[in-house]
């Protein structure tokens, strides 16, 4: 924290020496207090989205930290998430909102200046969009991430930085030895995928996220910036407005509840592990609290083999939980899709003690309860314009 310059300690006619000594002692007391209770200023890029809003809520409810949300509000449902967080913050000065884009380097740098920790979730997230407009995908995912990293590198605060990558950086993993059962594929030995799996970037989206992933990792090695990369599997939970390209469990659940048919690409036996969003938020907190161990590391994170499900199995489970059947049609599998991806999170467990607590059924039940309590959100949601049509604009900061 910057303070004013100290003048000479010459006594004044009004006893200035004693006053000056008192000011110095009080300043010293503040410095001691800051060492005992570190100031936290949390910046969340993509903070109005599904993961970001859940993290912001946790911080606002359980800590005294200030939260700064930086989001371009282009995703479906984010306006509702932002309004919810503003209600949580109330009349306090703990929540600040910047409506902006990570491609705007100057705006990013201004946001980073006072941050002590940064969570970078802002991204172009759809493979289909990356194929339609690979330049846009690159500008958001690679250039946007580099803007965040450069701002953090130049900051005097040396902020902790966590970046959410994806299992897509491992490609299709077509060489896996899989066994096809009636309802799912399984991998020999039921082993999950750990961080030793070679990178194999498929699609412009895989390339852009993989490049960003490696930049974040290298800024720890080259510039000693305390960074962590999470390569995430399927994340699900309340406040997720899923679609065909991202958030597939929410997409399936809410489509079943609203009697909307969906398309399944492939035979439905594809397997993913599911991680509940609150378990993910706990993992964020855990790696930050153990920076001496986690800084510079990459972790695969997901629900693991015990929380894995195939598409066909999740459809059956939705029926059991809600009493609603999902109507669907099948199309041929999309190029590069993984038939089987289940996380081996042993490295994260070993380094931090973290492991998931909420199973797949509980995740669905919690999402169903949230849907029942927030029915008014769904008819009023207007789909955002296609992201390929987005244009960088200078948008104002809004403090709440």
N, C-alpha and C positions, 0 to 999 in steps of 0.2 A: 504494500500500500504506500502510495507516495504521500509525503508530508511536506510542510512548508520548510524553508531553510531556517536554520537557527542563527540568530544574531549573536553579537558578543555579549558576555555575561557581565556587563558593567551595571553596578547598582544605580537605580533611578531614585529620584527624590521621593517616590512613593513606595519605597521598599521593593523595587523591581527584582532584586536578587532572589529574595524569598519566593516571589511569584514565579520567577523563571525556574527555580529549583522545583517548585511544586508541579509546574507544567512538565518538566522532564521526568519527574517521578511518576506522574500520571501516564505519560507516554510509555514509560518502561513497564508500568502495570498492564497497560493494554497489550504491549508486545508479549508479556508473559501469558496473559489470558489467551491470546491468539495461538500460542504454542500449545496450551492445554486444550483448547477447543478450536480446531482448525476451521477456518471459514470455508464453506462449501458453496460454490456457484456452479450449478449444473446446467449445461447447454445440451439440448437434444435436437439434433437435426432430424427432421421427420417426426417431430414430437407430437403432432396431432393425429398421427396414424395409429394403427392397432397396437403395436408393441410400444411405441413412444408414449402414447397416452396412458397405458398401464404402468409404465415406469414412472412417468411424471406423477401419477396419482399416488403411487407407493411413497415417493420422496416427499410429496406435500403432506401426506397423512402421518408419516412415521419419523420425519426429521425436521430440523429447522432450516434446511438448505433453501436457497433461492433457486428457482427453476426458470430457465429461459427456453421457450419453444420457438424453433425456427422451422417454418413449414410453408410451402407454396399453396397449400389447401387444394390441391388438384385431385385428390383421391376421394372416392365415394365415402361418405359418412364422417369425414374429418371435421366438418363444421360442428356436428353434434358432439364429437369428442372434445373439441375445444371449448364449447359452451359448458360442457360437464366439468372440465377442469377449472374453468373460471368460477364456477359455482363452488368447487372445493376450496379454491384459494380465498374466496370471499373478498373482503375489503382489505386484506393484507397486501403488502407490497412484494410478496414472495413469488408471484408469477408474472413473467414478462413474455410477450408474444411478438415475434417478428415474422411478418408475412413476406417471404423472400425465397430465393432460389439458390441452391448451392453452386450454380454456374456463375453467380455474381461474386467474384473474388473479393471485391471491396466490402460488400455487405457481410460476407462470411468473416472476413478479418475483423470487422468492427464487432461482430457478435462474439468472437472468440476472445477478445481482449481481456475480459474479466473472468473468464471461465477457469475453474480449477479442475473440472472434469467434463469430458465431451463424449456423447454417445451419438454415433453417426449411423442413422437408419435411413436417411433420405436416399432414394434410389429409383431407377426405372426397373420394374420388377418382372416384366412379362417377356418371355421368349418370343412370342408372336410380334410384339412391338419392336423388339430388337431386330427382327428380320425385316420388318416393314421399313424401319428407319434406323439403321445401325449407327449413323453419325450422331443422332440424338441420344441413342443409348450410350455411346462412348462419352459424349459431352457430360451427361449427368453422372454416370457411374465412375468414370475414370477421372475426367477433369474436375468434376465436383468433389471427389474424394481428395484429389491433389490440392485443391483450394483449401479444404479443411486441414489437411496435414501441414501445408505451408503456414497457414495462420497459427496453428498450434506450435510449430517449430519456432516461429518468430515471437511467440508470447513469452513474457518474463515469468509467467506462472508455471511453465512446464506442465501443462495439464495432462492428466490421465485421459487416454482416448481408447474407446472400445468401438470396433467396427463389426457390423453383422454381415458376414459373407454367406455363402450358400453351399449346399451339397452339390450343386450343379458344376462346381469347379472340378469335380472328379469325372465328369463326362458320363457316358452311357454305361460304363463298366461292363461292356458286352462280353468280356472274357470271363465273367463270374461263372462258377459252376453252380447252377441252380437246379432245384428239383421242383417240378410242377405238380402240385396237388389239385384237388377239385376246386378249392376256394382261394388258394394263394400259392405264390412261389416261396421257396425257402432256400437258404444258402447252406452249403455244406458246413456242418458243425454249428449251424445257427449263429455264426459269428457276425458281429457288426463290423462297420467300417471305421478304422481308426485313422490317425493323422499320417500314417506311413503310406496310405493309398496315394499313388502318383496322381498329380494333376493332369487332366486331359480335358481341355476347354472346348466344349461344343457350343455352337451358336454364338452370335454376337453378344448375347446376354452373358453366357458363360465366360467369354473372353473378357468382357468389361468388368464383371465381378471378380474374376480371377486376377486381372491386372491390379485392381484396387486392393484386393486381398494382399497381394505381394508388396505393393507400395506401403501399406500400413505396417506390415511386418518389417520391411527394410528400414523404415524411419526409426524403428526401435534400435536396429543394429547400427545404422549410419549416424543418426543424430541423437541417440540415447533418449528418445521420446518414449515415455511409458505407455506402450500400446498393447492391446489384446485383440485378436481376431477370433470371432466365433463363426465356425462353419455350421450353419443351422440346418436341421431337417425340418419336418412339418411342425409349425407352431399354431396352436389353436386356443380360443378362449373368448370371453365376452369382449365386446366392442370391436369385433372383427367383421368387416363387411366384405366377404369373400366373393370371388368370381371365378370364371373358368380358368383363368391364367394364374391366379394366386389366391391362397386361402381356400383350398378345395373342400376342406371339411365344413367350414362355415357355408360355403356355396351349396354343398349337398344338403346340409341340415335345413337351412332356410328355404331352399327350393322345395324340399319335401313338405315343410310346414305350410308353404304357400301354394302347393300343388302346381309347381312349375317343373316341367321336364328338363333334364340335363343330358349332355352328351358325354359318354365314356369313351376315351380313346384307348384302344387295346381290348384285351379280354377280361379286364376287371380283376385279374389276379395280382396286379402290381402291388407291392408292399412298401409302406413307409412307417417309420416310427413317429409317434405323436408326442409333443411336449406341451404341457399346459403353460399358458403365458405367465402365470404367477411363479411357476418353477423357473422359467427363464429369467424373470426379474430378480429372483433370489440369486441366480448364477451371476448376473451383472454385479450385484452387491458383493458377492463372495470374492470374485476376482479382483475387484477394486480394493477390497480390504486386505488382500494378500499380494499387493503389487510387487513386493520384493521377490516373490516366487513366480508370479504370472506375467510380469512385464516382458514384452517381446515374444510371447508365446501365441501359438495357434491351437485352438481347441475345437474338436468336433462336439456338437451338443445336440441332444435330442432325447426322446423318451426311452430309447434303448429297446432291446428285443422284447422285454416284458410289456412294452407299450406300443407294439407294432400291430398293424392291421392292413389287410388288403382292401381294395375298393369294394369288393363284394361283401366283405365282412362288415365294413362300416355302414353299408346300406342296410344290412340286417340289424345292426345295432341301433341305427336311427329309428327303425320300425319298432324295436323293443322299447326304446326310451320314450318315444313320442306317440306311438300308435299310428304313425303316418308312413305310408309307403312312398318311396322315391321312384318316380317314373323316369325312365331313361332310354336312350337309344345308343347303339354302339357304332363307333367308327374305327378305322384302322389306326394303329398306334402312331404317334407322332415321332419323327426322327429324333434320335438322341435321348428319348425318354428312358429313365432307369426302370428296369423291371423290379429291382429289389434295392432298396436303400434303407438300412437300419444303422443307427449310430452306435459306435463303441465309445462311450464317454469316460472310459477308465482313466485316461490322462487327467481330465478335469477332476474326477473324484479323488485321484491320488494327490493332486496338487492342492486341493481346497476342501475336500470332504463333501463336496456337493453331490447330490443325487436327486432325481425326481421323486415327488411325493404323490402326485395326482395321476390316476390311471385314465385310460381312454374313455371308459364309461362315465366316470365322474366329470371329465372334461365336457362330454356331450351334455350331460345333465345340467352342468353349470351354464353352458351356452343356451340351452333350452330355457332355463329359468330366466336368463337375461333377456332373451327374445320375448318371453311372455310379459316381462315387466317393462318392455320398451317397444311395444307394438307400434306406437305412434311414429317411431323413427323410420320404419320401412316404407309406408306409403308416401311419406314426404321426401324421401331421398331421391334426388335427381342425379342420374348418371353423369359423371364428368365427361367433358368432351374427350375424344380419343387423344391419348397422350402424345401421339405423333404430331398432333396439330399444335402442341404447346409452343409458346414463344417466350423467350426470356424477357421479363419486364422488371423495371425497377418499382418495387412495391414498398409501401410505407411500413415503418414499425408501428405496432400498436401495443401499448402497455396496458395491462389490466391489473 
